[in-house]
Amino acid sequence: MLYIWLAALVLFTILEAATVNLVSVWFAVGSLAALIAAVCGGPLWLQIALFLAVSGAVLAFVRPLAKKLVSTRRRPTNADRVIGRVCTVTEDVDNIAGRGAVFVDGKTWTARSAGGAPIPKGTLVRPLAIEGVKLMVAPVTEPAAADKT
């Protein structure tokens, strides 16, 4: 059993290093506890019980703390305030040609069509997202929604 627990420890550690998503670190710690029990001559039932108990305890107590520290929340920037505002196309938006511009919030932005269809100059559009330094825009479909917010 010594080699099985050692192999499990190595396997779970490699898996965690490959994913870096807190997937198997709990089982690596449990494997270490079982390996220590095996080295000390503990019976198989004790090794399995330690593996399950330690893995479960580490998962239950450490995972919530790790999730708080490794938060993937996106922090909004000042540029995000243009999303959802109505703006005007100042240069024809053509994704295939790789050109297009809109004027919003006192600035000219490079733009691409969110749907892929060309958008002519002068059309009112609404930015849906920011990808790099480009606004992904879609034409405003409702005249009442075209109020300059």
Phi, psi and omega in degrees: 000336181304315182288329178293315179293323177295317178296319178296318179299314180295315181299312181294325178292317178295318179299317179294319179295327181285327184262325182051038180237023182053055183262314188232008181299329180297319181285332176295318179293319177297321177296323177297317178297317179293323177297317178298318178297321179293319179297323180280358177086020179292151180292162183301318181299323179291320179298314180294318179298317178296318178303310182292316183293314182291318178300315179296318181294315180296318178298315184291323186263324186271326184301314178299322178293318180295321179297323178292320182285329182254052181289134180256021179296139179273130179267125180292150178246176177297330180294333182295343182291346178280342181295128180092348179277149179279134179219172185248137176286123180257345175216133182315131179269119181220106183296324182293317179281347179071038179222165179144147179210151175227157177246120180211139176055037176079009182226152174263128180245146168290140185226152173226151181283127180294326180271348180094343181281144177299147179234121184285159178301141179093350180286141174277131181228166178234123176294131180258331182198165174244124176240104185069246178246018181245143173269134172267116188241157176224144179300145175284125186267332183255129179299325180291334180280355183274015176292134184290096181276000000 
